[in-house]
Amino acid sequence: MGKTPAAPKTLQDAIRYFTDPDTCLAFMVEIRWPDGVECPACASRNVQFIPTRRLWECKTRHPKRQFSAKVGTIFEDSPLGLDKWFAAIWLIANAKNGISSYELHRALGVTQKTAWFMLHRVREAMKSGTFMKMSGRVEADETLIGGELKNMHHYRREAKRKGGSENYRFGKAVVAGLLERNAPDQKKTSRVHAQVVADATANSLMPIIDQRIEPKSKLTGHKFPKPSLVHSVIDKTEAYVKDRIHTNGMENFWSLLKQMIKGTYVSVDAFHLER
């Protein structure tokens, strides 16, 4: 299998690119096994490709010697071809306003239930999935997501008020976020971690910082200082940027997140927001 061309940049390119099953398979192999195809069962590279079935066979004797590129991925056990899966991933990744299961089912020609299943699989795969902590310059910020109390039904509004918790002061859920900036001299993209928290207090936010940020990193924007980090804040009543001290990266992320929610769902309950 030869080297695949550059990934598609437009929807038209994506449709043409992923129509060919051999191109889809080569694209999958290049992403999953950049150093050579390995057997998922024993990690041996002594494998043989079977072109008539688009499978590989491990030459080491053990159960499940034959395997496909789907094994051990979000595509496993799915009867859909890689052409539809990759087209779905392209559409989801490039839809800044989000994409609903109905829109995906019309675009790909699959059922709405199948499109819903694909959406959740792709979103799960898009999570970081790494144990590497953030380092360098890290921005920290929180945002509120949800409807205002004054727009809710009387019974729901009263239930939230009686709860008395910090995150329901405005009838909204609190989401904490961290962004690792992309240093100019490093060839890596910025990473973001966001999760729903009970409230915006130190008890809820500090464990996230301990778990996600390397000591001696430069933390910007968090109101709770930590001795192991180089901490700096900026008063937004005076300025939004001071040298490299700002949280514009996280602000941009929150803008895209809320734009996606409003464009696809209108609103999302806190129970489903973590997805």
Disulfide bonds with the S-S distance in Angstrom:
none
